[in-house]
């Protein structure tokens, strides 16, 4: 099944609004086993909408439009649809009654412009909007043995999602022939996209076009999206499992979770399971690491607190960093980040202390320490370690990536501790009988 996604709105073209609807729709239909033929954004323009409709109706099984069906003068999608199919707009009293009832529940009367929401192209079916006033539209076009479904949806993300989940996806699964597919996302940290690709040698993993592997990099790591297609759901799952096993054989140390897992949640659970507590000291990340850690419900079980020691004075006074080391080595150095990690551990009386210091940018670098230089440190009563990175000149990216590397450093440390414990338990000689 080929799906074309057409998004309508001047705001999408001039950059005022990020086109999250297109991304979300692509994910939903891909998860159903559909192939996304194209995603097009266009202005609130009658002729543009008709031209893109013409292109898609000729080749796609399903055409989805989002936006342009509201009550204002620039919402022209309904009229464009009516003209394209050569029908009239008809007033649907039942739709307007629902609009009146929604307003009445708030003690209000709908503006006169809302009558436009009840103007529906003739022969189109109405998809109820459970959280808004603009309904979705469904139209089936048959040309000989070929059938195309045209669906129009509100541009408001929450309303679009509700209609798709409640009506569109269930109905398409019932009415449209779909191949079976299975999808999974493996979440990695610690390796860049090119390094992952080199290790995986993806061409040897993908034996045929029924399995796919996509690399999706971000400041939080690289997501590996695995997709398998087959004639049955069971066969698709088996192909997916085989692909995942091949990937894990090559890069298992860098995989921390799947699908919607969060690195901070994975690390938090590891801390809790081991009965360990954590505190963090941050300079260039300005509290972002503590923010990510405490975004996880239940993080108070292991997270005790943090310090944003942005100035050298606070590094000295709160974290006991040596004045001489700050002067001689600079704040962005191995010796300082280790003292910060140990300083916060002692200050908060925790098992683990972590610290980040760096040059977030876009200015402030030197030939020896360019913009994007970051040191990350970890300290326990028995261990201390530090790693250095050089990221980009983008300040916000550097802050986010620094936190990801810090969390991954902590994950690897905790995994090492667990492996040592497991080895020790296995090596204990069983008592003689």
Beta strands, then each sheet from edge to edge (+ up, - down):
strand 1: 2-8
strand 2: 35-42
strand 3: 62-66
strand 4: 89-91
strand 5: 119-121
strand 6: 125-127
strand 7: 136-143
strand 8: 146-153
strand 9: 180-188
strand 10: 211-218
strand 11: 221-230
strand 12: 255-258
strand 13: 278-282
strand 14: 303-308
strand 15: 352-358
strand 16: 373-379
strand 17: 384-390
sheet 1: 2+ 1+ 3+ 8+ 7- 6+
sheet 2: 4+ 5-
sheet 3: 10+ 11- 9+ 12-
sheet 4: 14+ 13+ 15+ 16- 17+
end
